[in-house]
Amino acid sequence: MKLNYYDETDSLYIEFSDETSAESVEISEGVVLDYDAQGKLVGIDIDNAGHKIQLRDFYLKGLHPNIMTVAA
């Protein structure tokens, strides 16, 4: 899983897979789910993320200890 934040558009993309998106469904204003050709969720796009979720602090619980961080 990758979290990609784009400051210039204030959008957050949560990527679950490297598969190409074949279908996108907006489930609420500015929140889009991306699915691959087999119907599996590959990502979530959140527009205006700074207004919808708290981006200042992230806490990851119960995840595999092999977590890599990349500086912006």
N, C-alpha and C positions, 0 to 999 in steps of 0.2 A: 504494500500500500504506500502511495506517495501523496503527500499534501503539497500542492502547488498554489502559492498565493501570488497574485498579480496586483501590485500596488496601484499601477496606473489605471486599472479598471475596478479596483476593490472587489476582485472576484477570487474565490477559492475553488480549486478543483481537487477533489479527492479521487485519486486513481487507484482502482483495485486490480486492474489487469492491463497488460500491454496490447490487448486485442483492440481492433478498430471498432469504433462505434458504428452500428448499423441503424439504430433507431434512438431517438431522443424523445422523452416525455416530460413535459413541464407539470410537476405535481402541485406547485403553488407558485405564486408570483416570484420569478427569479430563481427558482430551484428546479433544476433539470436533471433527470436520471438518464444516463446513457447505457444502452444495451448492445451487446454484440449480436451477430447473426443467429446465434443459438439461443438468444433471449437471456443471457447471463449479464448481470450488472457489471459494467466496466468502470463507471465513474459517476460522480455527482458534482454538478456545477452549481455554485451558489453565487449569484450576482449581488452586489452591494453587501458583501459578507460582513463588513465591519459594522453594519447596522443590524444584522440579523443574529450574529453570534459573537461571543467574546473572543477576540483574537489575541488579546494581550498575553494570556497564559494558556498553555496547552499542557495537559496531563495525560499521559498514556498509561493505562492500567491493564495488566494481564496480557501484555504482548510479549512475543518472543524477545529474548534479551539481545538479539542480533539487530539492533536498530542503528541505522546510519543517518547522520544529519549532514546537510549540505548548506553552507552559508549562502545567503542571497547575494 
